[in-house]
Amino acid sequence: MPDLIAPVAVAVAAVLTVQPVPAPHRASLDPCTLVVAAAPGLALPGPPSCPLPVIPEAEPPRAQGAATKPGDLLDLANWFLTLPVGPEGDPDSIDQPELLDYRSDWFDLTPDGTGVVFRAPAGGVTTKNSKYSRSELREMRGEEKAAWSNTKGVHTLESRQAITKVPSVKPEVSATQIHDGGDDVMQIRLEGSTLVAQYADGAEQVVIDQDYRLGTPYDLRIVAADGRITVFYDGEQRAEIERSGSSWYWKVGAYTQSNPERGDDPDALGEVVVYSLRIEHTDG
């Protein structure tokens, strides 16, 4: 019968006779050298896989507050901005390329630099076709004003946003719109504590949040295609509106739905924070 004990004894003796290896300075440790030095004379299953692979350092996360202007957070290349100041009936607008570096009291970063704040006072300057002021982006396609139809292609807006202030007497503000050449087609609008998708010139609406609390961020996705508008709120479908048309475009920001004639102070603000914004158009 073979002697099974002898190989074990040899292996144990080999381990017991391993000479101590002086510990090198921590900064100069070489794993490949240590493997060989720790077991002289022992049959290793194979040479160590040296040199060891270099593990790249992870890229540090973007520091909070690293943005210095709204254009650092949002892709503003295909938008222009209407402000609540300027000549009566013809408020100031910020076009390209100035918008990319623009900031003001009406369009600025949150204190922590993670969102873009749109502010419009109840007593602000209005466009000639509205009684209410706005700090609001209007969709462009390069140097041309965007104009599309939901009877062809798929037109999508995705945004993370929060409504943070409303006037006290008439606490209403619109945060996102589809507009056409003459009027709004659909609005995401807060009325008191009820967030709605409103359409048909305000005659119809679908409640998407019955108890919205000011300052609560929500994820909004609107898809306009096949002659309808579908609204997703925090990942769930909340509205499907049978509506079709042409010359449509997106609007995003604070469109305050009150004024001093309604009893609100001229300085009462509608305020919306936009954390992310993306639009996409595909041809049908």
Summary of the structure (lengths in Angstrom):
residues: 284
radius of gyration: 31.4
end to end distance: 82.8
largest distance: 109.1
contacts: 818
relative contact order: 0.17
helix: 12%
strand: 40%
